[in-house]
């Protein structure tokens, strides 16, 4: 068998072994639930959430509705590319605010546009970012549970994800398995508050992706090493 054929076979075997190894070893994506610190502990009331920001949207207060069969109509105004966020807060239960202690868990807390989140009709988009550098975006998967008062929809990288969310039914759990991109990604919770206190809640249940395939030069280096070893054996 020629050295060239052996080299090609070795390349194929090495490539297959690397591919199987990467698929079997998914890495965690660093993305934070709402209302937690860097260690995943729920923040106290009145704290700033350093992982999520919020933007007040200029949506028409008459252009919305709660539905159980499709996206809320106010979402026709959503444009993730124009997002400019400011600090999101864990709301206080006093001074007209609402802490949603019935929604908070040991792993995530409700956030709002201010510490005292009592307001009228207004739209708010909450955003977090996460990085997939070194990870294959086509293998990414994020399972999460979300809630908002009153209307809401998720958006990944500026693209809305249709759902049948209705806050009257409580939290909704979804799996995101497409729409990811290499590098920096954005996750938005697009909400509409229909008077009084409001806020948003996102709990990340799991988030993984496999490493990017090994660069071809690494596999090529292995093939070259095999060829060099063969030539040395012939020379002996």
C-alpha positions as CSV (number, residue, x, y, z in Angstrom):
1,X,0.0,0.0,0.0
2,X,1.4,3.4,-1.0
3,X,2.4,6.0,1.6
4,X,-0.2,8.4,0.1
5,X,-3.0,5.9,0.6
6,X,-1.9,5.2,4.2
7,X,-1.8,9.0,4.8
8,X,-5.4,9.4,3.5
9,X,-6.6,6.5,5.6
10,X,-4.9,7.9,8.7
11,X,-6.4,11.3,8.0
12,X,-9.9,9.8,7.8
13,X,-9.4,7.8,11.0
14,X,-8.1,10.7,12.9
15,X,-10.9,13.0,11.7
16,X,-13.5,10.5,12.7
17,X,-12.0,10.0,16.1
18,X,-11.9,13.7,16.7
19,X,-15.4,14.2,15.5
20,X,-16.8,11.5,17.8
21,X,-14.8,12.9,20.8
22,X,-16.2,16.3,20.3
23,X,-19.8,15.1,19.9
24,X,-19.5,13.1,23.2
25,X,-18.2,16.0,25.2
26,X,-20.6,18.9,25.1
27,X,-19.5,22.0,27.0
28,X,-21.7,24.3,29.1
29,X,-22.7,27.7,27.6
30,X,-22.2,30.5,30.1
31,X,-25.6,32.2,30.2
32,X,-27.2,33.5,33.4
33,X,-30.8,33.3,34.6
34,X,-32.5,36.6,35.6
35,X,-31.9,38.0,39.0
36,X,-28.8,36.1,40.0
37,X,-25.2,36.9,40.8
38,X,-22.0,35.5,39.2
39,X,-22.4,32.3,41.4
40,X,-26.0,31.8,40.5
41,X,-27.4,33.0,43.8
42,X,-30.6,35.0,43.7
43,X,-30.0,38.7,44.3
44,X,-31.7,40.6,47.1
45,X,-34.6,43.0,46.4
46,X,-33.4,46.3,45.0
47,X,-30.2,44.9,43.5
48,X,-29.0,45.6,40.0
49,X,-28.8,42.5,37.7
50,X,-25.3,42.7,36.1
51,X,-26.2,40.0,33.5
52,X,-29.5,41.4,32.1
53,X,-30.4,44.9,30.9
54,X,-33.7,46.4,30.0
55,X,-35.0,48.9,27.4
56,X,-38.3,50.7,27.4
57,X,-40.0,50.4,24.0
58,X,-42.0,53.1,22.1
59,X,-44.8,50.7,21.3
60,X,-48.4,52.0,20.9
61,X,-50.3,51.0,24.1
62,X,-53.3,50.1,22.0
63,X,-51.3,47.7,19.8
64,X,-51.2,44.7,22.1
65,X,-53.3,41.8,23.3
66,X,-53.1,38.7,25.3
67,X,-53.7,35.6,23.2
68,X,-53.3,31.9,23.8
69,X,-52.9,31.0,20.1
70,X,-50.1,33.1,18.8
71,X,-47.7,36.0,19.1
72,X,-49.0,39.2,20.8
73,X,-49.8,41.9,18.3
74,X,-47.5,44.5,19.9
75,X,-44.6,42.4,18.7
76,X,-44.9,43.7,15.2
77,X,-43.0,46.7,16.5
78,X,-40.1,44.7,17.9
79,X,-36.7,45.4,16.4
80,X,-33.8,43.8,18.3
81,X,-31.2,45.7,16.2
82,X,-32.2,49.0,17.9
83,X,-31.7,47.8,21.4
84,X,-29.9,50.1,23.9
85,X,-30.2,48.7,27.4
86,X,-29.9,50.1,30.9
87,X,-29.8,48.5,34.3
88,X,-32.4,45.9,35.2
89,X,-33.3,45.5,38.9
90,X,-34.7,43.0,41.3
91,X,-37.9,44.7,42.3
92,X,-38.8,45.7,45.9
93,X,-42.0,44.4,47.4
94,X,-42.7,47.8,48.9
95,X,-43.4,51.3,47.5
96,X,-45.8,50.0,44.9
97,X,-43.4,47.4,43.5
98,X,-43.9,43.7,43.2
99,X,-41.3,41.0,43.9
100,X,-43.2,38.0,42.4
101,X,-42.0,35.8,45.2
102,X,-44.4,33.1,43.9
103,X,-42.4,32.9,40.7
104,X,-38.9,33.3,42.1
105,X,-36.9,30.0,42.6
106,X,-33.6,29.1,44.2
107,X,-32.0,29.5,40.7
108,X,-33.6,32.6,39.2
109,X,-35.4,35.8,40.3
110,X,-37.8,38.2,38.7
111,X,-36.3,41.5,37.3
112,X,-37.9,44.7,36.3
113,X,-37.2,48.1,34.8
114,X,-36.7,49.7,38.2
115,X,-36.5,48.7,41.9
116,X,-40.0,50.1,42.4
117,X,-41.6,48.7,39.3
118,X,-45.1,50.2,39.5
119,X,-46.1,51.6,36.1
120,X,-48.8,52.0,33.5
121,X,-49.1,50.6,30.0
122,X,-45.5,50.2,28.6
123,X,-43.4,47.7,26.7
124,X,-40.0,46.5,28.0
125,X,-37.4,44.3,26.4
126,X,-35.0,42.4,28.7
127,X,-31.7,41.2,27.2
128,X,-28.7,39.0,28.1
129,X,-25.8,38.1,25.9
130,X,-23.7,34.9,25.8
131,X,-20.6,33.9,23.8
132,X,-20.2,30.7,21.7
133,X,-16.6,31.2,20.8
134,X,-14.9,27.8,20.4
135,X,-18.3,26.1,20.3
136,X,-20.3,24.8,17.3
137,X,-23.5,27.0,17.1
138,X,-25.4,24.3,15.2
139,X,-25.1,22.0,18.2
140,X,-26.2,24.6,20.8
141,X,-29.2,23.9,23.0
142,X,-30.7,26.0,25.7
143,X,-33.7,24.9,27.9
144,X,-35.3,27.6,29.8
145,X,-38.4,28.6,31.7
146,X,-39.9,32.1,31.4
147,X,-42.6,34.3,32.8
148,X,-43.7,37.9,32.3
149,X,-46.4,40.2,33.4
150,X,-48.3,40.6,31.2
151,X,-47.5,39.7,27.5
152,X,-44.3,38.2,26.4
153,X,-42.3,36.5,23.7
154,X,-38.7,35.3,23.4
155,X,-36.3,36.5,20.7
156,X,-32.9,34.9,19.8
157,X,-30.4,37.1,18.0
158,X,-33.2,39.5,17.1
159,X,-35.6,36.9,15.7
160,X,-38.8,36.3,17.6
161,X,-39.7,32.8,18.6
162,X,-43.5,32.3,18.3
163,X,-45.1,30.6,21.2
164,X,-48.5,30.3,22.8
165,X,-47.4,32.1,26.0
166,X,-50.2,33.4,28.3
167,X,-49.1,34.7,31.7
168,X,-52.4,33.5,33.2
169,X,-51.1,29.9,32.7
170,X,-47.9,30.6,34.6
171,X,-44.4,29.8,33.5
172,X,-43.6,28.3,30.1
173,X,-40.6,26.0,29.4
174,X,-39.0,25.9,25.9
175,X,-36.0,24.4,24.2
176,X,-34.0,26.5,21.9
177,X,-32.0,24.4,19.4
178,X,-31.6,26.6,16.3
179,X,-30.9,30.3,15.5
180,X,-27.6,30.4,17.2
181,X,-24.5,32.1,15.7
182,X,-20.8,32.0,16.2
183,X,-19.4,34.4,18.7
184,X,-21.8,36.8,20.6
185,X,-25.5,35.9,20.8
186,X,-28.4,37.8,22.3
187,X,-31.5,36.5,24.1
188,X,-34.4,38.9,24.6
189,X,-37.6,38.6,26.7
190,X,-39.9,41.0,24.9
191,X,-42.8,42.1,27.2
192,X,-45.7,44.4,27.6
193,X,-46.9,45.6,31.0
194,X,-50.7,46.2,31.1
195,X,-50.7,48.6,34.1
196,X,-49.5,48.3,37.6
197,X,-46.4,46.3,38.6
198,X,-44.7,44.0,36.1
199,X,-41.5,42.2,35.3
200,X,-39.8,39.3,33.6
201,X,-38.3,36.0,34.7
202,X,-36.0,33.6,32.9
203,X,-34.5,30.5,34.4
204,X,-31.8,28.7,32.4
205,X,-32.4,25.0,33.0
206,X,-29.5,23.7,30.8
207,X,-27.3,25.2,28.1
208,X,-24.7,23.2,26.1
209,X,-22.9,23.0,22.8
210,X,-20.1,20.8,21.4
211,X,-16.7,22.2,20.7
212,X,-15.9,23.4,17.2
213,X,-14.3,20.7,15.0
214,X,-10.5,20.5,15.3
215,X,-8.8,22.7,12.7
216,X,-7.6,20.8,9.6
217,X,-4.0,21.7,10.3
218,X,-4.1,19.6,13.5
219,X,-5.3,16.6,11.6
220,X,-2.8,17.3,8.8
221,X,0.0,17.4,11.4
222,X,-1.0,14.0,12.6
223,X,-0.9,12.6,9.1
224,X,2.4,14.2,8.4
225,X,3.8,12.6,11.6
226,X,2.6,9.2,10.5
227,X,4.3,9.6,7.1
228,X,7.5,10.7,8.7
229,X,7.6,7.7,10.9
230,X,7.0,5.4,7.9
231,X,9.9,7.0,6.0
232,X,12.2,6.5,9.0
233,X,11.3,2.8,9.2
234,X,12.2,2.4,5.6
235,X,15.5,4.1,6.1
236,X,16.5,1.7,8.9
